[in-house]
Amino acid sequence: MKVIGLAGWSGAGKTTLLTRLIPNFNAQGLRVSVIKHAHHQFDVDVPGKDSWRHREAGAAEVLVASSNRWALMHELRGAAEPRLPELLSKLSAVDLVVVEGFKREPHRKIEVHRAANGKPLLFPDDPGIAGIATDTAIETRLPTVHLDDIPAVAALLLRAAMPVEEAVARSAATR
């Protein structure tokens, strides 16, 4: 199992790019999972439904299962936010895990940069950035590809992806 990150400022197009990349990877016969970091309080449950009521009542975890999918919701209840290695250990084995966000973690990442966003590049300050997907010319020795060239972006992610064990070891070294 390999892992690669997509990092960039809000509004750069990380989610849009990823929704275009996943079908490309699937067409190559790769199984892909995603870990998405949310910077705000979020809920995947519907208020008033049984599972929501169980969590509101104080359950530490609620697992909802049907014939189509299952979802596990874990309430932190004041505990520290889990780091990337802990979250990676919860996934089933796949060919590639794409991490959207977690830009402070030391795993290898591809920066998503959109000129119209008006934000500075992350790569000069983040040694984990191995390439840039952008819509503008950038002076760098890092490999760069155009955001709309999905096969090129996919190839860049696959080349830069690292074994999950290496990503976990890097994270442990920064604790």
C-alpha positions in Angstrom: 0.0 0.0 0.0 1.4 3.4 -1.0 0.4 6.9 0.2 0.6 10.3 -1.4 -0.8 13.6 -0.3 -2.5 16.5 -2.1 -1.7 19.7 -0.3 -2.6 23.3 -1.0 -4.6 26.2 0.2 -8.4 26.2 0.4 -9.8 27.0 -3.0 -6.8 25.6 -5.0 -9.0 22.7 -6.3 -7.7 19.7 -4.4 -11.1 18.0 -4.1 -12.0 18.7 -7.7 -8.7 17.3 -8.9 -9.0 14.2 -6.8 -12.5 13.5 -8.1 -11.0 13.6 -11.6 -8.0 11.4 -10.6 -9.9 8.6 -8.9 -11.6 7.4 -12.1 -8.2 7.6 -13.9 -6.6 5.3 -11.2 -9.6 3.0 -11.3 -9.3 2.7 -15.1 -5.7 1.6 -14.5 -7.0 -1.2 -12.2 -5.9 0.5 -9.0 -7.9 0.5 -5.8 -7.8 3.9 -4.2 -8.8 5.2 -0.8 -8.9 8.8 0.5 -8.2 10.3 3.8 -9.6 13.9 4.0 -8.7 16.3 6.7 -11.5 18.7 7.7 -10.4 22.0 9.4 -13.8 22.5 11.0 -16.4 20.6 12.9 -18.2 18.3 10.5 -20.8 15.6 10.8 -21.5 12.7 8.4 -24.6 11.8 10.3 -28.2 13.1 10.1 -29.6 14.8 13.2 -32.5 12.8 14.6 -31.6 9.5 13.0 -30.9 6.5 15.3 -27.1 6.6 14.8 -27.0 10.3 15.6 -29.1 9.8 18.7 -26.7 7.1 19.8 -23.7 9.4 19.4 -25.5 12.3 21.1 -26.3 9.9 24.0 -22.5 9.4 24.5 -21.5 6.3 22.6 -17.8 6.3 21.8 -18.3 4.7 18.4 -21.3 4.0 16.3 -21.1 1.6 13.3 -23.9 1.8 10.8 -24.2 -1.1 8.3 -26.4 -1.9 5.4 -26.2 -4.1 2.3 -24.6 -1.2 0.4 -22.0 0.2 2.8 -20.9 0.6 6.4 -19.6 3.6 8.3 -17.8 3.9 11.6 -18.1 7.1 13.5 -15.7 7.6 16.4 -16.3 10.5 18.8 -13.1 12.0 20.2 -14.9 13.4 23.2 -12.1 15.8 24.0 -9.2 13.4 23.1 -6.5 14.7 20.7 -7.1 14.7 17.0 -5.6 11.5 15.5 -2.4 11.9 13.4 -2.2 10.5 10.0 -0.5 7.1 11.0 -3.4 6.2 13.2 -5.9 7.0 10.5 -3.9 5.0 7.9 -3.9 2.0 10.2 -7.7 2.0 10.1 -8.0 1.6 6.3 -8.3 -1.7 4.4 -5.4 -2.5 2.1 -5.6 -0.8 -1.3 -3.1 0.1 -3.9 -3.0 3.9 -3.2 -4.2 6.1 -0.4 -4.5 9.8 -1.4 -4.4 12.1 1.6 -6.2 15.4 1.1 -5.0 18.0 3.6 -2.8 17.1 6.6 -0.2 19.5 5.1 1.7 19.6 8.4 2.4 15.9 8.3 5.8 14.8 6.8 4.5 12.4 4.2 5.3 13.0 0.5 2.8 15.4 -1.2 1.9 17.0 -4.5 1.1 20.7 -4.1 -2.1 21.9 -5.9 -1.6 25.5 -6.8 -4.1 27.7 -8.7 -2.8 31.2 -9.7 -6.3 32.8 -9.3 -6.4 31.7 -5.7 -3.8 34.4 -4.9 -2.0 32.3 -2.2 1.7 31.7 -1.9 3.3 28.4 -2.8 3.8 25.8 0.0 6.8 24.1 -1.6 9.7 26.3 -0.6 8.9 25.7 3.1 7.7 22.0 3.0 10.4 19.5 2.2 7.7 16.8 1.7 6.4 18.4 -1.5 7.7 16.2 -4.4 5.9 18.0 -7.3 3.4 20.6 -8.2 0.1 20.5 -10.1 -0.7 24.0 -11.3 -2.3 26.2 -13.9 0.7 28.6 -14.1 4.4 28.5 -14.8 6.6 28.1 -11.7 10.3 28.4 -11.4 11.4 25.2 -9.6 13.4 22.1 -10.0 10.4 20.1 -8.8 8.4 18.3 -11.5 5.3 20.3 -12.5 2.2 19.3 -14.4 -0.8 21.2 -15.5 -3.9 20.8 -13.3 -6.1 19.8 -16.3 -3.7 17.1 -17.6 -5.2 14.3 -15.5 -3.0 11.5 -16.9 0.2 13.5 -16.1 -1.1 14.4 -12.6 -1.9 10.8 -12.0 1.5 9.7 -13.2 3.2 12.3 -10.9 1.2 11.0 -7.9 2.1 7.4 -8.6 5.8 8.2 -9.0 5.9 10.2 -5.8 3.8 7.8 -3.7 5.7 6.2 -0.8 5.1 3.0 1.1 2.7 3.5 3.9 5.3 2.1 6.4 7.7 4.9 5.3 5.0 7.6 5.8 4.3 6.2 9.3 8.0 6.2 10.2 8.4 9.8 9.0 5.5 10.8 11.2 6.9 9.0 14.2 10.2 10.7 13.8 8.6 14.1 14.0 6.7 13.5 17.3 
